[in-house]
Amino acid sequence: MVCDHRQYSTEENTKAATMLTEVLADPEWGNSQALERSPWNMLTGFEGSMFRYFETADGAKQGARFGMAMRGWNDVIQGAAVLTGSVEFPWETYPPGTIVNDVGGGIGNMTMELIKAYPNLQLKLQDLPDPIHQAETEVWPQLLPSAIAEKRIEFKAMDFLVDSPIEGCDVYY
């Protein structure tokens, strides 16, 4: 997973970063807030967002690697420290069965840390279809099958720029 992060960083991320000057100097792209006017778009020529590219046949492999790269990054920065360390959020005070929804959570890196640290929580993971499929069929069965067996995690595809999250959750993040 750390190797996936290194590969993602050195291939897609760094190469796209080299296009930043050109994007900023471009009269049409420089001040644009559009997702499809990023350095990554200038590098690849793809006309949609990077996440839309990950849903294409050409981009599926990179999308899967992106999910695992984020898992590797979580390992590098010790994502669990965000949930249990210096950030003061009272996860442990929530009653058993509290439902937490990770909206746009990719393959569930932070969700996985939450579920391991706080047995009182029920988790929902929502993101685009490909990362949710990867999470449900590859990542979670391999890394935390007990959460699936105990029905503490639910996976649901959605586009948070278009769809609404699962209703009735106690916490959304």
Salt bridges, closest charged atoms under 4 A:
GLU11 OE1 - ARG65 NH2 3.49
GLU12 OE2 - ARG65 NH2 2.19
GLU55 OE1 - ARG52 NH1 3.06
ASP75 OD1 - ARG71 NH2 3.90
GLU113 OE2 - ARG71 NH1 3.53
GLU113 OE2 - LYS116 NZ 3.61
GLU154 OE1 - LYS124 NZ 2.51
ASP159 OD2 - ARG52 NH2 2.03
